[in-house]
């Protein structure tokens, strides 16, 4: 039994899906595909969305079969054993801690729209306060974190929805701009499709974290699959429409050079007011994504420590707030240091490959989990997990060589960590069980000896009495 409190309903989990995924990604990634595909990038968003939904559905089935805290770590461990589970959890932990460290950097970057030329000391202070505030929300309870995420999800999505509606209305009034910016549809050809999908896929990642706090979700077997299906469908539609509007408003060559594509599109639409409005949306979006990521990522070391694969302090639950407070505190310190020492591109490189490796292990885990836990719950057609494996391998193969190298080294570094903790735990457990067995045997022998001595004594007394009586 987990010591965590079940208090997240369907609406909270759908918000968690959207809140975890829709964040700084859409404010940055909208320009990625433009430089590789031109206006055809909108189709890359659709393709990447379908790929993400396939893998997310594999996560949904795994969560219905193994409704345990830990997500991918729990699935791989149940399917293939402790070592594979540890490697899955380790790769996910690297990916998520690196990912949530991106958001303090992105927050400062967008804040500079309002406070230009910010001194370095101020930037560090803002990063610290940003991490401290969002970690504190999660520290004081999952219900507070879930409700905060609900609010932040609404606030951060609203500016983009308003922008998208305004953009569509603008196209109705001035269709010539839309036609001009989408002609030709593929000026650069299709050779950059694979690279574009890798970059765009980054905007869809995060669904794996929704399955991590399953011990805190009401009726998780039904809630998680439904929430992932609803959330991912909404996100894919949202991304495609938003990027259609952006590419329709801004020429693809100009868009490919921008680091703030939504602000640029907002400026094209209604001038400085639009740029400022979407910059505020970016700040809210970044906050919401990091809050949701902090909520879920802290449960990964909690679950691994509970199984003896990391120091036990990570498994401590606050007696009052019922949150993994030690995991949250350590996570906050690590992500703050990464945000101070690293750059956005470096942290994304740390995250991409390790996440894809974790996705691959989860998709492969579907089949053995079906055999072990055939509960008659949520079940996908067999082709879906097969496609999930193919998708994960394809996207991994499209990563740059340096991403593959760095990600591989970081995953391999998990092996000595496992060697330090897991064998000791297993040996201690084995010794404890052996001692318990030896104690049981010795106690049994002792009881048998006492019983036998009493029996022999009673027989002797019976013989003596018989002799005296008939003697």
N, C-alpha and C positions, 0 to 999 in steps of 0.2 A: 504493500500500500504506500502510495506517495503521501507526503505530509502537506501537499499543496492543496489549495482551496478551489473547488469547482464553482466558477461564477461567470464564465464567458458563454453567452448565448449565440444564436445564429447571426444576429445583426452585428454583434461584437466581432465575430470571427470573419464575416464578410468584410467588415471595416478593416480588420487586421490584414486580410489578403490585399485589399486595395491600398491600405496605409503603408504596408511593408513594401509594395512594389512601386506604386506611383509616388515618386519623390523627386530627388535631384535629377534622376535619370532622364525624364522627359524634357527637363529644362536644359540638359546638356546634349543628350543623344540625338535630338532632332536634326542636328547638323552632320552627324556621322555618315549616314548613307548618302547624303547629297553629293559629297566629293567623290564617291565611288560609283554611283549609279545615276546621278541627276534626279529628275522627277520620278523615275522608276523606283526610287527608294521607298515610296509609299507601299509598293508591293512587297518589298523586303520586310517592312513592318508587319504586314499580314502573314507572310511565311514564318517569320520568327515567332509571331503570336501563336500560330497553329502548332509549331514545334514545342513551344512552352506549355501549351495546354495538354499536349500528349504526355509530356513528362510529369506535369502537375497531376494528371489523372492517375498516373502510377503511384505518386505520393498519396493520393486520396485512398486508393485501394489498400496500400500498405498500412495507412493509419486506421482503416476499418478492421484490418486483421490483427494489428498490434497497437491497440490504443494506449500506448505508454508514453510517458514524458521522455524526450530525447530524439524524436523524429527519425531521420535517416540512420543515426547511430543505433537506435533500438531495432530498426528493420534489419540492417545488415547483421547485427549481433544475433538476432533470433534466427536469421536465415543461414548464416555461415559460421557463427561462433564469435568468441570474444575478440580475437585479433582483427578479423574483418570489420567487426562493429567499431572497434577502436579506431582503425584507419579511416572509416567513414566519418566518425565523430571528429577525429583530429583534423581531417581535411575541411570539414564543415566549419569547425571552430576557427581555423586560420582564415577561411574565406569570409566568415561573418564578422569577425573582429576587424579584419582589414576593411571590409565594406562599410561598417558603421563608423569607422574612423574617417571615411571620405566626407561625411556630412558636415562635421565642424569646419572643414576646409571650404566646402561649397557654400556654407552659410556665410562665412566671412567674405567670400568672393562676391556673393550677391549683395551683401550689406554694403560693399564698397560703391554700389550704385548711388547710395544715399550719403555715404561718408567716404569720399574719394581720398586716396593717398593716406590710408590708415597706417599709423606707425606699427612696427612689428610687435612691440610690447602690448599694444592694445589688441592686436589680432590674437596673441597668445591668451590674453585675459578673456576675450570673448569666447574662444574655444573652450577654455576651462569652465566658464559659467554655463555655456551651452551643454557640455557633457554633464556637469554637476546637476543642472536643473532636470534634465531628462532622466538621469539615473535616479534622482531623488523621487520622481513620480513613480517609478517602478519599484523602488525600495519600500514605499509605504503601502503597497498592495496592488495585486493584479487587477482588482476591480477598478481602482483609480486609474491604473495604466490603460485598461481597456476603454474606460469612458473618455479619458484624455485623447486616446487615439481616435475614437468616434468623432470627437469635436474637431481634431486636427485634420482628419480625413475630409470632412465636409468643407472646412475652411480652405484647405489647400487645393481641392479639386474645383471648387466654385470659380476661381478666376479663369482657369483654363476652359471650363464649360462656357462661361460668358464670352470669352475670347473666340471660341469655336463658333458659337451661335452668331456672334457679330460678324465673323469672317464669312460664314455661309450667306448671311444677308448681304454682305458686301459683294459677293460673287453674283448674286441674283441681280443686283443693281449694275454691276460692272463685269459682265462675263468675259470681256475681252482680256482682262488681266489674267484671269484663270487660264484661258486658252493659250495665251502667250507664254506663261511660265511653265505650262505642261507640254509645250511643243519645242523640239521633239520629245517624246516620252522617255527615250533611252539614248541620250546623246553620247554616253560613254560605253555603250554596249553592256554585256552581262558578265564580263570577266571578274568584276569586283563583287559579285553577289555573295560569295562565301565570306569574304572579309567583312562585308557590310552586315551580314547576319550575325557574325560573332559580336560586333560592336553593338548592334541593335538588341540582340538577345540579352545583353547586360541590363537593359531597361525592364525586362520581364522577370528577372530573377528575384527571389524573395519568397515565393510560394512555399519553399521547403521549410521556412520558419514557422508557418502556421500550424504544421503538424507537431512541432516540438513541444508546446505547452499543452498537450492533449489531456493531461491529468487535471487541467484547470478548465476544461471545456465541458459544458453540459451535454450529455449524450453524444460524446465525441465520434462514435462510429457513424452516426447519421449526419451530425452537424458539419464535420470537417469535409467530407466529400461534396456535400451540397454547397458549402461556403466556397470551396475551391472552384467548383464548376461555375457558380454565379460570378464570383469575383474575377476569375480569369477571363470569362466571356466579356464582362463589362470592360475590363482593362484593354483587351485586344481591340474591341470596337472603339473605345475611347482613343487609343493611340493612333489607330489608322485614320480616324476622322480628323484628329488634331494635326497630324502630319500632312494630311491632304490640304488642310487650310494653310498651314505654314508654307508648304511648297507652292501653293497657289498665290500667296501674297508676296513671297520673296524669291527672286531669281536664284536658281540652284547654285550658281557660281558664287554669288554673294553669300548665300546661306552656308556654303561649305567652309568659309573663312571665319564664321562667327563662333564665339565661345558662349554666347547667350542668345540662342536662336529665337526663343519665345519673346524676349525683350525686343529683338530686332523686328520680329513680325508684328508685335504690338505697336512699335513705333511707326511701322508702315501703315497700320490700320488707323490709329487715332493720334499719332504723334507722341510727345513725351509723357502724356497722361497714360497712354496705353503701356509704354515701357515701364513706367513706375508701378502701375497696377499689377503687371505680371511679375515684376521684381518682388513685390510684397507676396504674391502667390508663391514665388520660388522659396522665400524664407519660411513660409508656413509649410510648404511641401517638404522641404528638407527637414524641418523639425518633426513633422509627422512621420516621415520615413525612419528617422533615427530613433524616435520613441518606440515605434513598432519593432524595429530591429533589436533594440536593447531589451525589450520585453521578452522576445523569443530566444535571442542568442545566449542570454545568461542561463537558460535551461539546458544547454548542451553540456557544459562542464558539470552542472548539477547532476544530470543523469549519469554521466560517465563516472563521476566521483562516487555516486551512490552504489555503483557496481564495482568499486574498488580499482578503477582504471586511472584515476587521478587522485591527488591528495584529498583526503576526506573533508577538509575544510570547505571545499567547493559545494559539498552536499548539505551544508548547514542551512536550516530553514528558520527564519525569524520567528520567535515564539508568539509574537503579537500580530505581525502583519502577514505571516505565512508566505513569505517570499524568500528566494535563495539569495540572501543579502550579501554573503561573502562573495559569491560568484559575481553579483552585480558590482560590488565595490572594486574587485580586481579587474573586471572587464572595463570599468570606467577609467581606471588608472592606465591600463594598457592602451585603450583607444585614444585617450588624451595624448599620451606620449607619441603614438603613431601619427596623430594629427599634427603634432608639433614638428616631428622629425621627418615625416614623409610628405610626398606630393600626391595629388589626385591620381595621376597616371601610374605612379609606383604602387599605390594601394589597390588600384583596379587590377593591375597585373597580378598582384598577390591573390586576388579574389577569384578571377575568372576561371583559371584552369582547375583550381582545387574544388570549386563548385561543380564544374562539369564532371570531374572524377566522382564526386559524391552522388551526383544525379545518375551516373552510370551504375554504380553499386546499388542504388535504390531500385532502378528499373529491373536489374537482374534479380533482385531479392523477391520480386513479386511471385515467381514460380515456386520456389521452395516454401515461401510463407503460405501459399494456397494449400500445399500438401499438409503442412503442420497445423494450420488454424483454419480449417474449412468450416466456418461458422454460418455460412449461408447469407452473409451480409452483402455489402457492396462488392461487385465483381465485374471486371472489365472483360470484353472480348480478348482472346489471347493475342490478337494482332497488335493491340495497343501497347502492352509492355515490350513486344518485339520492336515496334516502331520507336519506342522510347530509347531502347538500347542503340538503335541505328542513328537516331537523332543526336544522342549524346556523343557517340563516337565521331560522327560527321563534324559537329561543332568543335570538338577537341582537335580534330585534324586541321581545322581552319585557323587555329590559334597561331600566333607568331612563334618561331622557334624559341625565343627568349622566354615567352610565357610558359611554354612546355617545360623548358629546363628549370626555371625558377620554381614552378609549381611542383615538378617532380622531386626536386631536392627537398622542398618543404614537407611534402608528404612522407618521404623517406626518413626525415628527421623524427617522425613520429615513432619509428621502430625502437630506437633506444629509450624513448619515454615509456613505451609499452613494456620494454624489457625491465625497466626500473620498478614499475608499479605492479603490473599484472602478475608476474611470476611470484613475487613475494606474497601477494594476496592469496594466490592459489595455493602456495606452499603452506601459509599460515592456516588457511581453511582446511587443507588436507591434514595437517598436523593436529588441528583441533578435532577433526572428525576421527583421526586415528586414536588420539588420547581418549575421546569419548567412547570409542569402540573398546579400547583396552580397559577402561574403567568398567564398562558394562560387563566384559568377560570376567574380569577379576571379581566384580561384585557377584556375578552369577556363580562363579566357582566357590566363592566364600559362602554364599547361601546354600549351595549344594553340599559343601563340606559340613556345615552346621546341621543341615537336615539329615545327612548320612550319619553323623555322630549321634544325633538324637535317636534315629531309627535303630542303630546298633545297640544303644543303651537300653532302649525299650525292649528289644528282642532278648537281650541278656536278662533283664529283670523278669520277663515273661518265663524264660527257661528256668530261672531260679525258683520262681513261685510254683511252677508246675512240678518241679522235683520235690519241693517241700510238701506239696499237697498229696502227691501219689507215691512219694519216696518210700 
